[in-house]
Amino acid sequence: MRMSIKSAGHGAFAATMAGIGILGLMKGNFAPVWEPVPKSVPAREALAYLCAMVSLASGLGLIVARTAALAARVLLVSLLAWLLLFRVPLILHAPTVEGSYQNSGETAVIVAGAWVLYATLAAPWDRRHLGFATGAAGAGIARVLYGLSMIAFGLSHFVYLKETASLVPGWLPAPVGFAYFTGAAYLAAGVAVLASVCARLAAALSAVQMGLFTLLVWLPIVSAGATPFQWSETVLSWALTAAAWAVTDSYHDTAWLALRPRRRPAG
């Protein structure tokens, strides 16, 4: 069995999705990335198990050369459907509530991680029939989703300033200042990615920031005894970090301080 791991981000994202699948099967409910889902959704329990199986099978499939393209396609379609069916409607129903954009952004980051892998791993069939979603074009769409999500995250730090500051570890001074700083960092990263100005560096720094949130904010909370919500946020924080890592790795052929996207030769 030949392995197919194109980058460290690829491996981290695949392992994370497999882990989320195992978690969902153990819980018998929606794992982070897929939750929350309204109680009114038909066959909700069966859908939770289906999502867990998709996560597990896709995560494992992404690391095997023979199944990587199919796994990337299935995962992308599933996550994109989730974004459109359960997250975008939040924005349509409450367009003036910033939390709607933050929640959608969380799913969009995971979609972006799956999309950059699909763009790289796409099989000949995908390139013939879904060319717009593969290669440089597909990676470009994924990066737009990622950039917009970073802007949503940044705005949430300002709109929910008190809640954000309350999560800053007590040993750090000026929690409000840190909340402002991290919010501004997300906004800057989003603009840089969308404008393709130092986009690789911006993606990497935003991934590091999410990783630090996982390490410095959520892990101490769960180690001290956490609620189910806090456990969910911890897992989600790492999933966002892994997806951001995959997006960062998609810039492997771009200079860290490039001021414009690299143009590929025709043909």
C-alpha beads as a LAMMPS data file, in Angstrom:
LAMMPS data file: protein, C-alpha beads

267 atoms
266 bonds

1 atom types
1 bond types

-500.0 500.0 xlo xhi
-500.0 500.0 ylo yhi
-500.0 500.0 zlo zhi

Masses

1 110.0

Atoms # bond

1 1 1 0.000 0.000 0.000
2 1 1 1.631 3.228 -1.182
3 1 1 1.156 6.290 1.001
4 1 1 0.273 9.681 -0.458
5 1 1 1.126 12.548 1.884
6 1 1 2.117 15.637 -0.075
7 1 1 2.996 17.813 2.910
8 1 1 2.943 18.021 6.683
9 1 1 -0.317 19.954 6.486
10 1 1 -1.803 17.183 4.350
11 1 1 -0.858 14.605 6.974
12 1 1 -2.103 16.693 9.897
13 1 1 -5.428 17.419 8.201
14 1 1 -5.964 13.765 7.237
15 1 1 -5.188 12.557 10.759
16 1 1 -7.449 15.214 12.241
17 1 1 -10.412 14.235 10.067
18 1 1 -9.899 10.565 10.915
19 1 1 -9.784 11.450 14.606
20 1 1 -12.968 13.504 14.317
21 1 1 -14.637 10.524 12.679
22 1 1 -13.626 8.241 15.543
23 1 1 -14.853 10.826 18.051
24 1 1 -18.219 11.047 16.295
25 1 1 -18.661 7.268 16.322
26 1 1 -17.743 7.113 20.010
27 1 1 -20.170 9.908 20.901
28 1 1 -22.955 8.661 18.670
29 1 1 -23.529 12.308 17.847
30 1 1 -22.154 15.103 15.687
31 1 1 -18.471 15.702 16.349
32 1 1 -16.901 19.159 16.102
33 1 1 -16.726 20.461 12.513
34 1 1 -20.202 19.021 11.857
35 1 1 -22.059 20.521 14.812
36 1 1 -24.348 22.204 15.680
37 1 1 -27.226 20.730 13.685
38 1 1 -30.844 21.708 14.412
39 1 1 -32.861 19.119 16.335
40 1 1 -35.542 19.363 13.644
41 1 1 -33.330 17.834 10.921
42 1 1 -34.861 14.515 9.786
43 1 1 -32.943 11.318 10.635
44 1 1 -30.566 13.401 12.718
45 1 1 -28.906 10.451 14.472
46 1 1 -28.309 8.593 11.209
47 1 1 -26.867 11.773 9.716
48 1 1 -24.469 12.105 12.659
49 1 1 -23.140 8.593 12.049
50 1 1 -22.863 9.285 8.318
51 1 1 -20.778 12.403 9.001
52 1 1 -18.543 10.419 11.338
53 1 1 -18.033 7.722 8.717
54 1 1 -17.272 10.315 6.023
55 1 1 -14.691 11.935 8.318
56 1 1 -13.039 8.655 9.237
57 1 1 -13.027 7.136 5.755
58 1 1 -11.887 10.361 4.094
59 1 1 -9.168 10.987 6.663
60 1 1 -7.759 7.502 6.179
61 1 1 -8.285 7.631 2.423
62 1 1 -6.289 10.842 2.122
63 1 1 -3.099 9.105 3.174
64 1 1 -3.319 6.213 0.691
65 1 1 -2.274 6.983 -2.880
66 1 1 -4.934 4.775 -4.470
67 1 1 -7.824 6.424 -2.617
68 1 1 -6.534 9.948 -1.978
69 1 1 -8.300 11.624 -4.917
70 1 1 -11.653 9.984 -4.140
71 1 1 -11.323 10.746 -0.440
72 1 1 -10.548 14.407 -1.150
73 1 1 -13.533 14.650 -3.505
74 1 1 -15.983 13.059 -1.051
75 1 1 -14.751 15.161 1.857
76 1 1 -14.896 18.400 -0.126
77 1 1 -18.416 17.737 -1.427
78 1 1 -19.633 16.807 2.060
79 1 1 -18.117 19.834 3.773
80 1 1 -19.209 22.209 1.033
81 1 1 -22.770 20.894 1.274
82 1 1 -22.610 21.414 5.050
83 1 1 -21.456 24.994 4.557
84 1 1 -24.251 25.774 2.116
85 1 1 -27.037 23.937 3.953
86 1 1 -26.299 24.714 7.598
87 1 1 -23.959 27.716 7.778
88 1 1 -24.774 30.143 4.958
89 1 1 -28.473 30.172 5.992
90 1 1 -27.346 31.591 9.353
91 1 1 -26.032 34.635 7.500
92 1 1 -29.206 34.933 5.436
93 1 1 -31.401 34.764 8.548
94 1 1 -29.251 37.109 10.659
95 1 1 -27.058 39.191 8.323
96 1 1 -26.317 41.797 11.004
97 1 1 -25.142 39.295 13.619
98 1 1 -21.387 38.797 13.432
99 1 1 -21.621 35.352 15.012
100 1 1 -23.317 34.114 11.837
101 1 1 -20.196 34.959 9.857
102 1 1 -17.857 33.491 12.460
103 1 1 -19.744 30.173 12.512
104 1 1 -19.769 30.061 8.724
105 1 1 -16.086 30.962 8.687
106 1 1 -15.189 28.015 10.890
107 1 1 -16.740 25.586 8.431
108 1 1 -15.291 27.527 5.484
109 1 1 -11.741 27.104 6.846
110 1 1 -12.238 23.327 6.982
111 1 1 -13.678 23.454 3.453
112 1 1 -10.601 25.413 2.332
113 1 1 -8.303 22.783 3.807
114 1 1 -10.165 20.007 2.001
115 1 1 -10.276 22.024 -1.218
116 1 1 -6.548 22.697 -1.488
117 1 1 -5.926 18.976 -1.040
118 1 1 -8.541 18.127 -3.654
119 1 1 -6.977 20.647 -6.055
120 1 1 -3.634 18.875 -5.642
121 1 1 -4.821 15.264 -5.547
122 1 1 -7.489 15.487 -8.272
123 1 1 -7.578 12.491 -10.595
124 1 1 -7.769 12.808 -14.404
125 1 1 -11.574 12.432 -14.240
126 1 1 -11.781 15.408 -11.869
127 1 1 -9.559 17.544 -14.098
128 1 1 -11.699 16.760 -17.147
129 1 1 -15.120 17.257 -15.562
130 1 1 -14.415 19.579 -12.635
131 1 1 -11.448 21.543 -13.909
132 1 1 -12.617 24.779 -12.273
133 1 1 -12.234 23.129 -8.850
134 1 1 -8.815 21.561 -9.410
135 1 1 -5.273 22.805 -9.859
136 1 1 -4.491 26.497 -9.452
137 1 1 -8.128 27.513 -10.005
138 1 1 -9.386 25.266 -7.231
139 1 1 -6.646 26.348 -4.854
140 1 1 -7.536 29.958 -5.614
141 1 1 -11.179 29.416 -4.619
142 1 1 -10.078 27.701 -1.422
143 1 1 -7.807 30.609 -0.544
144 1 1 -10.630 33.114 -1.065
145 1 1 -12.770 31.133 1.390
146 1 1 -9.876 31.103 3.817
147 1 1 -9.233 34.834 3.488
148 1 1 -12.901 35.702 4.039
149 1 1 -12.948 33.440 7.084
150 1 1 -9.957 35.221 8.595
151 1 1 -11.792 38.530 8.234
152 1 1 -14.847 37.039 9.958
153 1 1 -12.641 35.756 12.796
154 1 1 -10.985 39.147 13.159
155 1 1 -14.283 41.005 13.334
156 1 1 -15.574 38.572 15.963
157 1 1 -12.678 39.519 18.253
158 1 1 -13.801 43.138 18.128
159 1 1 -17.559 42.530 18.289
160 1 1 -17.196 40.006 21.117
161 1 1 -14.287 41.770 22.768
162 1 1 -15.270 40.942 26.352
163 1 1 -15.707 37.232 25.600
164 1 1 -12.431 37.093 23.691
165 1 1 -10.490 38.868 26.432
166 1 1 -11.883 36.466 29.035
167 1 1 -10.147 33.588 27.240
168 1 1 -6.688 35.168 27.409
169 1 1 -4.550 33.188 29.923
170 1 1 -4.264 34.927 33.269
171 1 1 -0.470 34.978 33.169
172 1 1 -0.553 37.260 30.129
173 1 1 -0.930 41.008 30.800
174 1 1 -3.504 43.287 29.174
175 1 1 -6.058 40.691 27.964
176 1 1 -8.069 43.331 26.124
177 1 1 -4.934 44.386 24.286
178 1 1 -4.309 40.776 23.251
179 1 1 -7.897 40.500 22.035
180 1 1 -7.432 43.606 19.885
181 1 1 -4.060 42.383 18.617
182 1 1 -5.248 38.917 17.606
183 1 1 -8.357 40.354 15.975
184 1 1 -6.239 42.784 13.974
185 1 1 -3.867 39.942 13.041
186 1 1 -6.747 37.907 11.626
187 1 1 -8.013 40.902 9.656
188 1 1 -4.546 41.573 8.241
189 1 1 -4.105 37.914 7.305
190 1 1 -7.461 37.824 5.543
191 1 1 -6.729 40.936 3.504
192 1 1 -3.243 39.663 2.614
193 1 1 -4.572 36.297 1.423
194 1 1 -7.354 37.896 -0.625
195 1 1 -4.959 40.429 -2.155
196 1 1 -2.214 37.819 -2.692
197 1 1 0.255 40.087 -0.905
198 1 1 2.612 38.075 1.302
199 1 1 -0.179 35.499 1.263
200 1 1 2.007 32.554 2.230
201 1 1 3.341 34.383 5.266
202 1 1 -0.149 35.553 6.218
203 1 1 -1.579 32.039 5.985
204 1 1 1.299 30.631 8.033
205 1 1 1.007 33.270 10.771
206 1 1 -2.758 32.796 11.026
207 1 1 -2.225 29.031 11.312
208 1 1 0.310 29.626 14.085
209 1 1 -2.149 31.917 15.858
210 1 1 -4.864 29.255 15.766
211 1 1 -2.391 26.688 17.004
212 1 1 -1.430 28.942 19.909
213 1 1 -5.103 29.379 20.796
214 1 1 -5.378 25.597 20.980
215 1 1 -2.220 25.276 23.064
216 1 1 -2.517 28.267 25.389
217 1 1 -6.284 28.730 25.723
218 1 1 -8.174 25.496 25.179
219 1 1 -5.761 22.799 26.368
220 1 1 -5.355 24.378 29.848
221 1 1 -9.138 24.647 30.094
222 1 1 -9.786 20.999 29.249
223 1 1 -6.895 19.806 31.423
224 1 1 -8.592 21.475 34.384
225 1 1 -11.903 19.760 33.641
226 1 1 -14.022 21.026 30.795
227 1 1 -17.664 21.112 29.793
228 1 1 -18.747 19.328 26.604
229 1 1 -18.826 22.720 24.884
230 1 1 -15.221 23.455 25.867
231 1 1 -14.086 20.026 24.667
232 1 1 -15.840 20.686 21.374
233 1 1 -14.151 24.077 21.033
234 1 1 -10.765 22.503 21.709
235 1 1 -11.195 19.891 19.002
236 1 1 -12.555 22.496 16.590
237 1 1 -9.621 24.815 17.326
238 1 1 -7.168 22.078 16.379
239 1 1 -9.189 21.178 13.267
240 1 1 -9.002 24.811 12.164
241 1 1 -5.250 24.775 12.792
242 1 1 -4.777 21.626 10.700
243 1 1 -6.888 23.055 7.867
244 1 1 -4.935 26.321 7.991
245 1 1 -1.720 24.294 7.850
246 1 1 -2.924 22.569 4.683
247 1 1 -3.821 25.932 3.126
248 1 1 -0.380 27.314 4.036
249 1 1 1.320 24.317 2.425
250 1 1 -0.588 25.021 -0.803
251 1 1 1.666 28.078 -1.192
252 1 1 4.807 25.923 -1.248
253 1 1 5.883 27.318 -4.621
254 1 1 5.249 30.957 -3.620
255 1 1 7.851 33.179 -1.986
256 1 1 7.075 34.164 1.595
257 1 1 7.066 37.867 0.767
258 1 1 5.647 37.645 -2.776
259 1 1 3.643 40.752 -3.667
260 1 1 1.622 39.044 -6.371
261 1 1 0.513 35.493 -7.175
262 1 1 2.953 33.396 -9.142
263 1 1 1.889 32.990 -12.755
264 1 1 2.201 29.558 -14.243
265 1 1 3.309 29.223 -17.856
266 1 1 0.548 28.509 -20.369
267 1 1 0.024 24.899 -21.280

Bonds

1 1 1 2
2 1 2 3
3 1 3 4
4 1 4 5
5 1 5 6
6 1 6 7
7 1 7 8
8 1 8 9
9 1 9 10
10 1 10 11
11 1 11 12
12 1 12 13
13 1 13 14
14 1 14 15
15 1 15 16
16 1 16 17
17 1 17 18
18 1 18 19
19 1 19 20
20 1 20 21
21 1 21 22
22 1 22 23
23 1 23 24
24 1 24 25
25 1 25 26
26 1 26 27
27 1 27 28
28 1 28 29
29 1 29 30
30 1 30 31
31 1 31 32
32 1 32 33
33 1 33 34
34 1 34 35
35 1 35 36
36 1 36 37
37 1 37 38
38 1 38 39
39 1 39 40
40 1 40 41
41 1 41 42
42 1 42 43
43 1 43 44
44 1 44 45
45 1 45 46
46 1 46 47
47 1 47 48
48 1 48 49
49 1 49 50
50 1 50 51
51 1 51 52
52 1 52 53
53 1 53 54
54 1 54 55
55 1 55 56
56 1 56 57
57 1 57 58
58 1 58 59
59 1 59 60
60 1 60 61
61 1 61 62
62 1 62 63
63 1 63 64
64 1 64 65
65 1 65 66
66 1 66 67
67 1 67 68
68 1 68 69
69 1 69 70
70 1 70 71
71 1 71 72
72 1 72 73
73 1 73 74
74 1 74 75
75 1 75 76
76 1 76 77
77 1 77 78
78 1 78 79
79 1 79 80
80 1 80 81
81 1 81 82
82 1 82 83
83 1 83 84
84 1 84 85
85 1 85 86
86 1 86 87
87 1 87 88
88 1 88 89
89 1 89 90
90 1 90 91
91 1 91 92
92 1 92 93
93 1 93 94
94 1 94 95
95 1 95 96
96 1 96 97
97 1 97 98
98 1 98 99
99 1 99 100
100 1 100 101
101 1 101 102
102 1 102 103
103 1 103 104
104 1 104 105
105 1 105 106
106 1 106 107
107 1 107 108
108 1 108 109
109 1 109 110
110 1 110 111
111 1 111 112
112 1 112 113
113 1 113 114
114 1 114 115
115 1 115 116
116 1 116 117
117 1 117 118
118 1 118 119
119 1 119 120
120 1 120 121
121 1 121 122
122 1 122 123
123 1 123 124
124 1 124 125
125 1 125 126
126 1 126 127
127 1 127 128
128 1 128 129
129 1 129 130
130 1 130 131
131 1 131 132
132 1 132 133
133 1 133 134
134 1 134 135
135 1 135 136
136 1 136 137
137 1 137 138
138 1 138 139
139 1 139 140
140 1 140 141
141 1 141 142
142 1 142 143
143 1 143 144
144 1 144 145
145 1 145 146
146 1 146 147
147 1 147 148
148 1 148 149
149 1 149 150
150 1 150 151
151 1 151 152
152 1 152 153
153 1 153 154
154 1 154 155
155 1 155 156
156 1 156 157
157 1 157 158
158 1 158 159
159 1 159 160
160 1 160 161
161 1 161 162
162 1 162 163
163 1 163 164
164 1 164 165
165 1 165 166
166 1 166 167
167 1 167 168
168 1 168 169
169 1 169 170
170 1 170 171
171 1 171 172
172 1 172 173
173 1 173 174
174 1 174 175
175 1 175 176
176 1 176 177
177 1 177 178
178 1 178 179
179 1 179 180
180 1 180 181
181 1 181 182
182 1 182 183
183 1 183 184
184 1 184 185
185 1 185 186
186 1 186 187
187 1 187 188
188 1 188 189
189 1 189 190
190 1 190 191
191 1 191 192
192 1 192 193
193 1 193 194
194 1 194 195
195 1 195 196
196 1 196 197
197 1 197 198
198 1 198 199
199 1 199 200
200 1 200 201
201 1 201 202
202 1 202 203
203 1 203 204
204 1 204 205
205 1 205 206
206 1 206 207
207 1 207 208
208 1 208 209
209 1 209 210
210 1 210 211
211 1 211 212
212 1 212 213
213 1 213 214
214 1 214 215
215 1 215 216
216 1 216 217
217 1 217 218
218 1 218 219
219 1 219 220
220 1 220 221
221 1 221 222
222 1 222 223
223 1 223 224
224 1 224 225
225 1 225 226
226 1 226 227
227 1 227 228
228 1 228 229
229 1 229 230
230 1 230 231
231 1 231 232
232 1 232 233
233 1 233 234
234 1 234 235
235 1 235 236
236 1 236 237
237 1 237 238
238 1 238 239
239 1 239 240
240 1 240 241
241 1 241 242
242 1 242 243
243 1 243 244
244 1 244 245
245 1 245 246
246 1 246 247
247 1 247 248
248 1 248 249
249 1 249 250
250 1 250 251
251 1 251 252
252 1 252 253
253 1 253 254
254 1 254 255
255 1 255 256
256 1 256 257
257 1 257 258
258 1 258 259
259 1 259 260
260 1 260 261
261 1 261 262
262 1 262 263
263 1 263 264
264 1 264 265
265 1 265 266
266 1 266 267
